[in-house]
């Protein structure tokens, strides 16, 4: 599992101009089963995306498609982690034991 932290590099007006395209990108990744959760930071300096992917390379490849990235409007930090505990309803994100 990965946490992707976006930091805006452009003024809010430029971010807002790209927002519809960014949301369409997010929706496509949700539909592909890759993104789990996303949202803006408070204060609004960027955002967070929770990603299920097989590798960091897969995450990097999909980030290349983000309109924020293509416009140079955000930088991205990728943190990989292995979940070991989860709240009720989120157990599907825990690693499954191998038979």
Secondary structure, 3 states (H helix, E strand, C coil): CEEEEEEECCCHHHHHHHHHHHHHHHHHHHHCCCEEEEEECCCCCEEEEEECCCCHHHHHHHHCCCHHHHCCCEEEEEEECCCCCCCCCCHHHCCCCCC
